[in-house]
Amino acid sequence: MLQDPVIEPSALAFLGAFHLLDVRSPDAFEKGHAPGAIRVPIAAWEAAARVAETSLDTSTYWEDAIRGLGLDPAVPVVVSDDGRMTDSARVWFILQYFGVKALVLNGGGPTLSGYPDRLAGIRPAVPTAAFRAHPGTGPVGLVNRTELKGNLSKVHILDARTSAEFSGEDLRQNTRGGHLPGTRLLPHADLLGSGRLKPAADLHALLSAAGFGPGDHIVTHCDGGGRAALAALAALRAGYDDVQVYYLSFADWAKDESCPIVRDEQGPA
């Protein structure tokens, strides 16, 4: 079985040395952060992933970006956000896709306040860090629009958006609304409880109830990548080992008129 990609806050004290990646906004980071934490420029990463020249299908930009974090390859990496879990999941997905073994801190930064033992192992960035990107070597893969369109009947799609987005009532900023044919709805909020990703057994029950079985090839998507990454994290934690993320997600799908969208089906209750 694959290693749980989520680490509970109490386990940090037993992890030994680790890098803590803080993916909150610059303002939040400046107002206060754990000593030695490394800030990830989440807005820049999110924007770069949407542009063809720097998309996740290319490695040059990401090799430089990840190298710039100053990670010691011998030191475990833990990713933390403001507690919403979607930003930390997004960064985790990108890191693992390019070959960095990383864990997501369950509950994010709020779980660190008042617990100095959880911060004792943090190691600062390494000024001369070396990194070579190895795309596709992590436990969760990446799929693009063309690949997914050609394999709709062969995959099991998990839509991590809201029910209003799924039905087409909420268009966000898209010109078309609805969902991909055959998609199963499992809103990302259902994966969380009290600000944390639910335990493996609970997540497995949720995915099973939504129609995902052992051995299914699961592709997650949302509207822009973050919730899809969280859904992939949840699937991995639940024990599913054939998972991909359609990172550009529904916003990318909806803009291509040749890609089918339906509005007459409903996701599981």
MARNU-631501 format. One record per residue: residue in three letters; x, y, z of N, C-alpha, C in turn. Coordinates in pm, whole numbers, plus 50000, padded with zeros to 5 digits. Example, Ala and Ser with C-alpha at 12.3 -4.5 7.8 and 13.67 -1.06 7.14 Angstrom:
<sites>
Ala, 51319, 49431, 50780, 51230, 49550, 50780, 51320, 49670, 50780
Ser, 51285, 49775, 50708, 51367, 49894, 50714, 51290, 50003, 50787
</sites>
This chain:
<sites>
Met, 50085, 49880, 50000, 50000, 50000, 50000, 50088, 50125, 50000
Leu, 50043, 50228, 49929, 50117, 50352, 49925, 50117, 50420, 50061
Gln, 50224, 50496, 50087, 50232, 50571, 50212, 50123, 50676, 50217
Asp, 50067, 50696, 50336, 49968, 50801, 50355, 50034, 50935, 50323
Pro, 49980, 51012, 50229, 50042, 51140, 50192, 50009, 51253, 50289
Val, 49933, 51222, 50394, 49891, 51322, 50492, 49958, 51292, 50625
Ile, 50010, 51396, 50689, 50070, 51378, 50821, 49989, 51455, 50923
Glu, 49959, 51389, 51034, 49885, 51454, 51141, 49979, 51546, 51219
Pro, 49929, 51657, 51270, 50015, 51753, 51340, 50096, 51691, 51454
Ser, 50034, 51601, 51529, 50104, 51540, 51643, 50222, 51455, 51600
Ala, 50223, 51411, 51474, 50331, 51326, 51425, 50455, 51405, 51387
Leu, 50443, 51536, 51376, 50560, 51618, 51339, 50671, 51606, 51442
Ala, 50635, 51592, 51567, 50734, 51583, 51674, 50821, 51459, 51661
Phe, 50774, 51360, 51586, 50847, 51234, 51571, 50907, 51218, 51432
Leu, 50894, 51321, 51349, 50940, 51312, 51211, 51089, 51333, 51198
Gly, 51151, 51398, 51297, 51292, 51435, 51284, 51301, 51564, 51205
Ala, 51412, 51583, 51135, 51430, 51703, 51055, 51335, 51704, 50936
Phe, 51277, 51820, 50906, 51190, 51831, 50789, 51185, 51976, 50741
His, 51158, 51992, 50612, 51131, 52124, 50557, 50982, 52151, 50569
Leu, 50945, 52270, 50614, 50804, 52310, 50619, 50781, 52414, 50510
Leu, 50699, 52379, 50412, 50663, 52472, 50305, 50534, 52543, 50342
Asp, 50539, 52674, 50351, 50425, 52757, 50389, 50367, 52816, 50261
Val, 50246, 52778, 50225, 50188, 52822, 50098, 50081, 52930, 50118
Arg, 50085, 52998, 50231, 49994, 53110, 50252, 50039, 53232, 50172
Ser, 49959, 53336, 50175, 49990, 53458, 50102, 50113, 53526, 50163
Pro, 50181, 53612, 50085, 50296, 53685, 50140, 50261, 53764, 50266
Asp, 50144, 53828, 50267, 50104, 53907, 50384, 50088, 53819, 50507
Ala, 50023, 53705, 50490, 50004, 53614, 50602, 50138, 53562, 50653
Phe, 50228, 53532, 50561, 50360, 53481, 50597, 50436, 53586, 50677
Glu, 50431, 53711, 50631, 50504, 53818, 50699, 50447, 53848, 50837
Lys, 50319, 53828, 50855, 50258, 53853, 50985, 50300, 53750, 51089
Gly, 50346, 53637, 51043, 50391, 53535, 51136, 50402, 53399, 51072
His, 50515, 53332, 51093, 50534, 53198, 51038, 50629, 53121, 51127
Ala, 50629, 52992, 51110, 50717, 52907, 51189, 50863, 52936, 51154
Pro, 50952, 52943, 51253, 51093, 52967, 51225, 51150, 52862, 51129
Gly, 51212, 52909, 51021, 51270, 52817, 50924, 51177, 52775, 50814
Ala, 51050, 52815, 50822, 50955, 52779, 50716, 50994, 52843, 50584
Ile, 50966, 52774, 50476, 50998, 52821, 50341, 50868, 52862, 50273
Arg, 50860, 52986, 50228, 50737, 53031, 50163, 50734, 52989, 50017
Val, 50623, 52930, 49976, 50600, 52895, 49836, 50517, 53007, 49773
Pro, 50561, 53062, 49660, 50483, 53168, 49593, 50361, 53109, 49523
Ile, 50260, 53079, 49602, 50146, 53003, 49552, 50075, 53072, 49436
Ala, 50061, 53204, 49441, 49992, 53275, 49333, 50068, 53261, 49202
Ala, 50200, 53271, 49208, 50282, 53256, 49087, 50274, 53114, 49034
Trp, 50276, 53016, 49123, 50267, 52876, 49079, 50132, 52848, 49015
Glu, 50028, 52900, 49078, 49894, 52877, 49025, 49878, 52939, 48886
Ala, 49932, 53059, 48869, 49923, 53126, 48739, 50007, 53055, 48634
Ala, 50126, 53012, 48671, 50215, 52946, 48575, 50156, 52815, 48524
Ala, 50087, 52744, 48609, 50031, 52615, 48570, 49922, 52629, 48465
Arg, 49866, 52749, 48450, 49757, 52771, 48354, 49806, 52819, 48218
Val, 49934, 52853, 48208, 49990, 52909, 48084, 50064, 52800, 48008
Ala, 50042, 52792, 47878, 50099, 52684, 47798, 50250, 52674, 47813
Glu, 50318, 52788, 47812, 50465, 52786, 47816, 50521, 52734, 47948
Thr, 50444, 52744, 48054, 50492, 52701, 48185, 50398, 52599, 48250
Ser, 50315, 52535, 48169, 50217, 52440, 48223, 50286, 52319, 48285
Leu, 50208, 52237, 48351, 50264, 52117, 48413, 50308, 52015, 48310
Asp, 50274, 52036, 48184, 50322, 51946, 48078, 50466, 51977, 48041
Thr, 50520, 52087, 48091, 50660, 52123, 48068, 50734, 52113, 48201
Ser, 50865, 52097, 48195, 50938, 52078, 48321, 51040, 52187, 48350
Thr, 51081, 52266, 48250, 51187, 52364, 48272, 51152, 52464, 48380
Tyr, 51035, 52525, 48368, 50993, 52625, 48468, 50986, 52562, 48606
Trp, 50929, 52445, 48615, 50905, 52383, 48745, 51033, 52331, 48807
Glu, 51126, 52288, 48726, 51256, 52248, 48781, 51322, 52367, 48849
Asp, 51321, 52482, 48783, 51380, 52603, 48842, 51302, 52648, 48966
Ala, 51169, 52643, 48957, 51086, 52688, 49069, 51106, 52602, 49193
Ile, 51110, 52473, 49174, 51127, 52383, 49288, 51269, 52391, 49342
Arg, 51367, 52402, 49253, 51505, 52418, 49298, 51519, 52544, 49383
Gly, 51445, 52648, 49344, 51452, 52775, 49415, 51399, 52770, 49557
Leu, 51328, 52665, 49592, 51278, 52651, 49729, 51390, 52616, 49826
Gly, 51498, 52557, 49774, 51610, 52522, 49860, 51588, 52398, 49943
Leu, 51538, 52293, 49880, 51508, 52170, 49951, 51627, 52076, 49953
Asp, 51659, 52024, 50069, 51760, 51920, 50083, 51693, 51788, 50049
Pro, 51740, 51715, 49948, 51673, 51591, 49908, 51671, 51484, 50016
Ala, 51756, 51499, 50118, 51760, 51401, 50226, 51663, 51434, 50339
Val, 51595, 51548, 50328, 51507, 51595, 50435, 51361, 51587, 50389
Pro, 51273, 51526, 50468, 51132, 51519, 50430, 51071, 51658, 50412
Val, 50969, 51664, 50328, 50901, 51791, 50298, 50757, 51783, 50347
Val, 50714, 51883, 50422, 50576, 51893, 50470, 50517, 52024, 50418
Val, 50398, 52016, 50359, 50333, 52133, 50300, 50217, 52177, 50389
Ser, 50210, 52307, 50416, 50107, 52360, 50505, 50045, 52486, 50447
Asp, 49913, 52501, 50463, 49847, 52624, 50419, 49771, 52687, 50536
Asp, 49670, 52767, 50506, 49597, 52837, 50611, 49487, 52753, 50675
Gly, 49479, 52627, 50637, 49379, 52537, 50694, 49271, 52496, 50598
Arg, 49264, 52560, 50481, 49163, 52520, 50382, 49199, 52390, 50313
Met, 49326, 52356, 50311, 49379, 52231, 50256, 49391, 52229, 50104
Thr, 49323, 52316, 50033, 49329, 52311, 49886, 49460, 52365, 49832
Asp, 49515, 52470, 49894, 49643, 52523, 49846, 49757, 52427, 49877
Ser, 49756, 52369, 49996, 49861, 52272, 50029, 49851, 52150, 49939
Ala, 49728, 52107, 49908, 49710, 51993, 49817, 49761, 52027, 49678
Arg, 49736, 52149, 49632, 49782, 52192, 49500, 49935, 52184, 49491
Val, 50003, 52240, 49592, 50150, 52238, 49592, 50201, 52096, 49607
Trp, 50139, 52018, 49694, 50177, 51877, 49708, 50168, 51805, 49574
Phe, 50058, 51825, 49502, 50040, 51757, 49375, 50152, 51793, 49277
Ile, 50183, 51921, 49267, 50289, 51964, 49175, 50423, 51905, 49216
Leu, 50454, 51911, 49344, 50581, 51858, 49392, 50594, 51709, 49363
Gln, 50491, 51632, 49400, 50502, 51487, 49381, 50504, 51451, 49234
Tyr, 50435, 51529, 49150, 50435, 51500, 49007, 50576, 51512, 48949
Phe, 50653, 51607, 48999, 50788, 51627, 48947, 50895, 51553, 49028
Gly, 50852, 51468, 49119, 50947, 51378, 49184, 50987, 51410, 49326
Val, 50923, 51508, 49389, 50953, 51541, 49529, 50857, 51466, 49620
Lys, 50911, 51388, 49711, 50827, 51319, 49808, 50785, 51418, 49915
Ala, 50656, 51442, 49925, 50606, 51544, 50018, 50483, 51492, 50092
Leu, 50458, 51552, 50206, 50342, 51521, 50288, 50261, 51649, 50308
Val, 50132, 51635, 50326, 50045, 51749, 50354, 50011, 51750, 50502
Leu, 50032, 51864, 50566, 49999, 51876, 50708, 49848, 51888, 50723
Asn, 49790, 51792, 50791, 49645, 51791, 50808, 49601, 51907, 50898
Gly, 49518, 51994, 50842, 49472, 52110, 50918, 49555, 52235, 50897
Gly, 49673, 52220, 50838, 49756, 52335, 50805, 49811, 52411, 50924
Gly, 49848, 52538, 50898, 49914, 52621, 50996, 49845, 52636, 51130
Pro, 49711, 52643, 51134, 49644, 52658, 51263, 49677, 52547, 51363
Thr, 49721, 52432, 51317, 49751, 52321, 51407, 49888, 52335, 51472
Leu, 49967, 52434, 51430, 50103, 52449, 51483, 50110, 52547, 51599
Ser, 50017, 52639, 51605, 50020, 52743, 51708, 50009, 52684, 51848
Gly, 50106, 52719, 51932, 50104, 52674, 52071, 50166, 52538, 52094
Tyr, 50225, 52479, 51989, 50287, 52347, 52003, 50433, 52354, 51956
Pro, 50524, 52405, 52039, 50663, 52419, 51997, 50731, 52288, 51960
Asp, 50683, 52177, 52017, 50744, 52048, 51985, 50722, 52011, 51839
Arg, 50615, 52065, 51780, 50586, 52034, 51640, 50675, 52113, 51544
Leu, 50742, 52215, 51595, 50826, 52301, 51512, 50974, 52270, 51526
Ala, 51009, 52186, 51623, 51150, 52166, 51657, 51232, 52108, 51542
Gly, 51168, 52030, 51455, 51244, 51964, 51350, 51259, 52043, 51221
Ile, 51201, 52163, 51215, 51203, 52240, 51090, 51345, 52279, 51053
Arg, 51380, 52256, 50929, 51511, 52294, 50876, 51492, 52400, 50769
Pro, 51576, 52505, 50770, 51561, 52613, 50671, 51606, 52569, 50532
Ala, 51583, 52657, 50436, 51622, 52630, 50298, 51773, 52614, 50286
Val, 51814, 52534, 50188, 51955, 52513, 50158, 51992, 52604, 50041
Pro, 52088, 52695, 50059, 52119, 52794, 49954, 52162, 52733, 49821
Thr, 52230, 52620, 49826, 52282, 52560, 49702, 52212, 52429, 49669
Ala, 52083, 52425, 49690, 52008, 52302, 49666, 52011, 52262, 49519
Ala, 52020, 52133, 49495, 52015, 52080, 49359, 51882, 52007, 49341
Phe, 51826, 52019, 49222, 51702, 51948, 49194, 51689, 51923, 49046
Arg, 51653, 51801, 49011, 51624, 51764, 48873, 51482, 51709, 48867
Ala, 51400, 51770, 48784, 51260, 51728, 48773, 51247, 51595, 48701
His, 51161, 51509, 48754, 51131, 51381, 48692, 50979, 51370, 48679
Pro, 50923, 51431, 48574, 50776, 51437, 48560, 50712, 51299, 48558
Gly, 50600, 51288, 48628, 50523, 51166, 48626, 50573, 51055, 48715
Thr, 50665, 51085, 48806, 50720, 50980, 48891, 50651, 50969, 49026
Gly, 50559, 51061, 49055, 50488, 51055, 49182, 50371, 50958, 49176
Pro, 50306, 50935, 49288, 50195, 50840, 49293, 50069, 50885, 49221
Val, 50055, 51015, 49196, 49938, 51068, 49127, 49982, 51131, 48995
Gly, 49917, 51090, 48887, 49954, 51137, 48755, 49878, 51260, 48710
Leu, 49912, 51306, 48592, 49852, 51425, 48531, 49790, 51386, 48398
Val, 49671, 51437, 48371, 49606, 51411, 48243, 49560, 51544, 48185
Asn, 49571, 51559, 48053, 49525, 51683, 47991, 49392, 51661, 47920
Arg, 49340, 51768, 47863, 49207, 51764, 47801, 49200, 51662, 47687
Thr, 49298, 51663, 47600, 49297, 51572, 47485, 49297, 51427, 47530
Glu, 49381, 51395, 47627, 49390, 51258, 47677, 49259, 51215, 47742
Leu, 49202, 51303, 47823, 49078, 51268, 47892, 48963, 51253, 47793
Lys, 48956, 51342, 47696, 48848, 51336, 47598, 48851, 51204, 47522
Gly, 48970, 51152, 47497, 48982, 51026, 47424, 48961, 50903, 47508
Asn, 48947, 50921, 47640, 48935, 50805, 47729, 48819, 50816, 47827
Leu, 48718, 50894, 47792, 48606, 50915, 47884, 48539, 50785, 47927
Ser, 48531, 50690, 47836, 48463, 50564, 47868, 48550, 50468, 47948
Lys, 48678, 50502, 47965, 48771, 50409, 48029, 48812, 50453, 48169
Val, 48770, 50573, 48209, 48811, 50625, 48339, 48689, 50652, 48426
His, 48715, 50670, 48554, 48610, 50702, 48650, 48639, 50843, 48702
Ile, 48555, 50938, 48664, 48583, 51078, 48691, 48517, 51123, 48821
Leu, 48597, 51185, 48906, 48549, 51241, 49032, 48546, 51393, 49018
Asp, 48428, 51449, 49027, 48408, 51593, 49019, 48403, 51648, 49161
Ala, 48503, 51727, 49198, 48514, 51777, 49336, 48452, 51915, 49355
Arg, 48374, 51960, 49256, 48310, 52091, 49266, 48183, 52084, 49353
Thr, 48114, 52194, 49361, 47988, 52198, 49436, 47875, 52140, 49351
Ser, 47764, 52109, 49415, 47650, 52057, 49341, 47596, 52162, 49243
Ala, 47605, 52290, 49279, 47558, 52396, 49189, 47645, 52407, 49065
Glu, 47774, 52387, 49081, 47863, 52385, 48964, 47835, 52262, 48879
Phe, 47816, 52150, 48946, 47791, 52024, 48876, 47665, 52031, 48791
Ser, 47561, 52091, 48845, 47434, 52099, 48774, 47435, 52202, 48663
Gly, 47528, 52296, 48670, 47533, 52403, 48571, 47470, 52531, 48619
Glu, 47415, 52528, 48740, 47354, 52649, 48796, 47458, 52756, 48823
Asp, 47574, 52714, 48873, 47685, 52806, 48900, 47789, 52790, 48790
Leu, 47801, 52891, 48706, 47894, 52885, 48593, 48036, 52926, 48631
Arg, 48054, 52981, 48749, 48179, 53046, 48784, 48207, 53152, 48676
Gln, 48320, 53141, 48606, 48348, 53235, 48496, 48347, 53163, 48362
Asn, 48282, 53050, 48356, 48279, 52971, 48234, 48160, 53010, 48146
Thr, 48173, 52985, 48017, 48063, 53015, 47925, 47965, 52899, 47915
Arg, 48007, 52781, 47960, 47919, 52664, 47962, 47919, 52604, 48101
Gly, 47806, 52545, 48140, 47797, 52485, 48271, 47744, 52343, 48265
Gly, 47768, 52267, 48370, 47727, 52127, 48374, 47844, 52042, 48417
His, 47851, 51921, 48362, 47959, 51832, 48402, 47995, 51737, 48288
Leu, 48107, 51672, 48302, 48152, 51575, 48202, 48062, 51452, 48206
Pro, 48040, 51386, 48093, 47956, 51266, 48090, 48008, 51158, 48185
Gly, 47916, 51101, 48261, 47951, 50989, 48348, 48022, 51027, 48477
Thr, 48035, 51156, 48501, 48107, 51202, 48620, 48031, 51172, 48748
Arg, 48106, 51141, 48854, 48047, 51123, 48986, 48081, 51245, 49071
Leu, 47982, 51301, 49134, 48001, 51420, 49216, 48041, 51382, 49359
Leu, 48150, 51440, 49406, 48191, 51427, 49546, 48257, 51559, 49586
Pro, 48177, 51655, 49632, 48229, 51787, 49665, 48346, 51781, 49764
His, 48444, 51865, 49740, 48563, 51859, 49824, 48531, 51886, 49971
Ala, 48428, 51965, 49997, 48392, 51994, 50136, 48352, 51868, 50212
Asp, 48301, 51768, 50141, 48261, 51643, 50206, 48381, 51561, 50252
Leu, 48498, 51594, 50198, 48619, 51521, 50233, 48682, 51573, 50362
Leu, 48633, 51687, 50408, 48690, 51755, 50523, 48597, 51748, 50643
Gly, 48657, 51750, 50760, 48580, 51754, 50884, 48658, 51829, 50989
Ser, 48599, 51931, 51046, 48666, 52012, 51148, 48799, 52067, 51098
Gly, 48802, 52106, 50972, 48921, 52168, 50916, 49032, 52073, 50878
Arg, 49003, 51944, 50877, 49106, 51846, 50842, 49050, 51745, 50742
Leu, 49141, 51685, 50666, 49101, 51576, 50577, 49060, 51458, 50664
Lys, 48949, 51397, 50630, 48895, 51289, 50711, 48988, 51167, 50712
Pro, 48973, 51079, 50811, 49055, 50958, 50818, 49035, 50868, 50696
Ala, 49132, 50781, 50673, 49131, 50695, 50555, 49003, 50614, 50542
Ala, 48958, 50555, 50652, 48838, 50470, 50646, 48715, 50551, 50607
Asp, 48704, 50672, 50659, 48590, 50757, 50625, 48595, 50799, 50479
Leu, 48714, 50831, 50431, 48729, 50870, 50291, 48698, 50753, 50198
His, 48742, 50635, 50236, 48714, 50517, 50154, 48564, 50493, 50146
Ala, 48495, 50512, 50257, 48349, 50494, 50257, 48281, 50596, 50167
Leu, 48330, 50719, 50168, 48273, 50823, 50083, 48294, 50792, 49935
Leu, 48414, 50752, 49900, 48443, 50721, 49760, 48366, 50598, 49715
Ser, 48356, 50500, 49803, 48282, 50379, 49769, 48134, 50411, 49747
Ala, 48078, 50494, 49834, 47938, 50533, 49820, 47914, 50614, 49693
Ala, 48017, 50685, 49649, 48005, 50763, 49526, 48020, 50677, 49401
Gly, 48057, 50550, 49421, 48066, 50459, 49308, 48204, 50421, 49263
Phe, 48306, 50454, 49342, 48443, 50420, 49305, 48483, 50289, 49372
Gly, 48527, 50193, 49291, 48561, 50063, 49342, 48709, 50034, 49337
Pro, 48752, 49923, 49398, 48893, 49884, 49396, 48942, 49867, 49252
Gly, 49058, 49920, 49223, 49116, 49905, 49091, 49068, 50006, 48988
Asp, 48972, 50092, 49025, 48924, 50193, 48932, 49035, 50293, 48898
His, 49039, 50333, 48773, 49129, 50441, 48730, 49054, 50571, 48751
Ile, 49089, 50643, 48856, 49017, 50764, 48895, 49087, 50887, 48841
Val, 49009, 50976, 48782, 49057, 51107, 48739, 48977, 51213, 48814
Thr, 49045, 51298, 48888, 48977, 51403, 48962, 48983, 51536, 48886
His, 48881, 51616, 48903, 48886, 51752, 48848, 48797, 51843, 48931
Cys, 48816, 51973, 48915, 48729, 52072, 48978, 48709, 52182, 48875
Asp, 48740, 52305, 48909, 48732, 52413, 48811, 48869, 52470, 48779
Gly, 48962, 52460, 48876, 49093, 52520, 48853, 49211, 52449, 48915
Gly, 49193, 52327, 48969, 49306, 52247, 49013, 49317, 52220, 49161
Gly, 49286, 52317, 49247, 49308, 52298, 49389, 49220, 52192, 49452
Arg, 49091, 52198, 49425, 48999, 52098, 49481, 49023, 51960, 49419
Ala, 49064, 51959, 49292, 49098, 51832, 49227, 49219, 51768, 49294
Ala, 49317, 51850, 49329, 49436, 51799, 49398, 49398, 51744, 49535
Leu, 49308, 51813, 49605, 49263, 51764, 49735, 49189, 51632, 49721
Ala, 49107, 51619, 49618, 49035, 51494, 49595, 49131, 51380, 49565
Ala, 49237, 51409, 49490, 49339, 51307, 49462, 49411, 51267, 49590
Leu, 49441, 51366, 49673, 49504, 51339, 49802, 49415, 51248, 49886
Ala, 49285, 51278, 49885, 49189, 51197, 49961, 49181, 51055, 49907
Ala, 49178, 51042, 49774, 49170, 50909, 49713, 49292, 50826, 49748
Leu, 49408, 50890, 49745, 49532, 50820, 49780, 49528, 50777, 49926
Arg, 49484, 50867, 50012, 49476, 50834, 50154, 49378, 50721, 50178
Ala, 49273, 50715, 50098, 49170, 50612, 50113, 49215, 50476, 50060
Gly, 49331, 50471, 49995, 49384, 50343, 49948, 49375, 50318, 49799
Tyr, 49323, 50414, 49724, 49318, 50400, 49578, 49456, 50434, 49521
Asp, 49503, 50350, 49429, 49640, 50369, 49383, 49653, 50396, 49233
Asp, 49541, 50419, 49165, 49544, 50452, 49023, 49468, 50583, 49004
Val, 49538, 50692, 49033, 49473, 50823, 49040, 49548, 50924, 48953
Gln, 49473, 51001, 48878, 49528, 51112, 48801, 49447, 51238, 48829
Val, 49507, 51352, 48801, 49440, 51481, 48816, 49431, 51549, 48680
Tyr, 49311, 51588, 48643, 49292, 51677, 48527, 49308, 51816, 48586
Tyr, 49431, 51864, 48590, 49461, 51983, 48668, 49391, 52109, 48616
Leu, 49389, 52126, 48485, 49325, 52247, 48429, 49173, 52242, 48441
Ser, 49121, 52124, 48459, 48985, 52102, 48506, 48875, 52160, 48418
Phe, 48759, 52182, 48479, 48639, 52216, 48402, 48653, 52348, 48326
Ala, 48727, 52443, 48380, 48746, 52571, 48310, 48813, 52548, 48175
Asp, 48903, 52453, 48170, 48972, 52419, 48046, 48879, 52340, 47953
Trp, 48803, 52250, 48010, 48711, 52166, 47933, 48600, 52249, 47869
Ala, 48543, 52339, 47947, 48426, 52415, 47902, 48456, 52509, 47786
Lys, 48579, 52553, 47774, 48612, 52649, 47668, 48628, 52582, 47532
Asp, 48636, 52449, 47529, 48647, 52375, 47404, 48509, 52320, 47368
Glu, 48447, 52378, 47268, 48310, 52341, 47230, 48299, 52196, 47183
Ser, 48412, 52135, 47147, 48407, 51996, 47103, 48403, 51898, 47220
Cys, 48423, 51949, 47341, 48420, 51864, 47460, 48278, 51856, 47515
Pro, 48223, 51736, 47530, 48084, 51722, 47572, 48060, 51762, 47717
Ile, 47949, 51828, 47739, 47904, 51865, 47873, 47756, 51830, 47884
Val, 47717, 51770, 47994, 47576, 51735, 48015, 47524, 51805, 48140
Arg, 47391, 51823, 48142, 47329, 51890, 48256, 47211, 51810, 48310
Asp, 47185, 51692, 48254, 47064, 51620, 48290, 47087, 51509, 48390
Glu, 47215, 51479, 48423, 47244, 51376, 48521, 47267, 51440, 48657
Gln, 47257, 51361, 48759, 47284, 51410, 48893, 47390, 51322, 48957
Gly, 47470, 51383, 49041, 47569, 51306, 49115, 47502, 51230, 49227
Pro, 47575, 51140, 49292, 47518, 51062, 49400, 47480, 51150, 49518
Ala, 47373, 51114, 49584, 47328, 51193, 49699, 47428, 51182, 49813
</sites>
